[in-house]
Structures are given as C-alpha cells and as structure tokens.
Amino acid sequence: MEGGTQLTELARRANITPQAMGELVDDLERMGYVTRRPDPEDRRAKRVVLTGRGMACVRAAFDTIGEIE
C-alpha cells in the first residue's frame, strides 16, 4: 500500500462510480485516514495512500477478523 492506488482503481474494485469513491475518499481524507499524493506514472492522476492512522485501523481490522475466525 506504500505507493497507493488511483481513485478510479479503488472505484473499480469496490464496484462503485468514481464519483462515489471520490466522496468516500474526501471523507476519509478529512478524518485523517488517507491522503492524496501525485501519481509518479501519470501527472494528471493522484494516488490515495493510507496515513499512519489509516494503517493502524487496517491492522486493528485484521486483528479483529483473526480473533473472530
């Protein structure tokens, strides 16, 4: 996840529109879970990258899933 993922790819994976994903990413960015960074491969695009806070939440989610299983 270090390099992040383009918003359009996140939308494709989630099977939602890029506009809807953009709104979700806006909310997550406001809450400090993700940030947008320039895409080194496409100057027009941005990559969505987890912040430290976002990574901590992902780890907590995986830990919880592991406990449930």
N, C-alpha and C positions, 0 to 999 in steps of 0.2 A: 504494500500500500504506500510505500515511500514516495513513489512517483505520482501517485494519484490517478484519477480516472476522469475522462471527459464527461461532462454532464449528459451529453447525448448517449454515451455508452451506459451510464447509470440508468437512464430512462429506458433504454432498450432492455437491459437486464431485468428491470422492475416491471416491464410491460406497461408503462405509462407514457404519456406525452412528455416531450422535453419541457414544455411549459409547466406542467405539473411538477416535474422533478426540479425545475428551477425554483419554484415556490418552496418546496421542501428544503432544498439546499440553502435558500435565503434564510429560512427559519433556523436551520442547524448552524449556519454561519453566525447569525445574531446571538445564538446561545453559546457559541464558542466551541462547538464540536468539530467543525470543519473550516477550512479556509480555501480560497481560490488562488491558484498560482498560474503564471503563464505556462502554456504548453511549449516545451522546447522544440517540439516537432511541427507545430502549427501555430504561427504567430497570431492567428485570428482567434484561437481557442484558449480556454482556461482548463486547468485540471483541478478537480476537487480533491483535497487532501485532508486526512484526519489530523486534528491537533492532538496534543498530549491528552487533553480532556476526552476527546473522541476515542482515542486508543484505549484509555482507561475504561470507558464504557463498553467497548468491544470485548476487552479482556474479562470484565465482570459478566457480560452476557455469556461468553463461552464457559466461564467457571460455573455459572448457574445452570446452564444446559448440562454440563458434565455431572453436576450434583443430581439433577433430575433423572438423568439416564442411569 
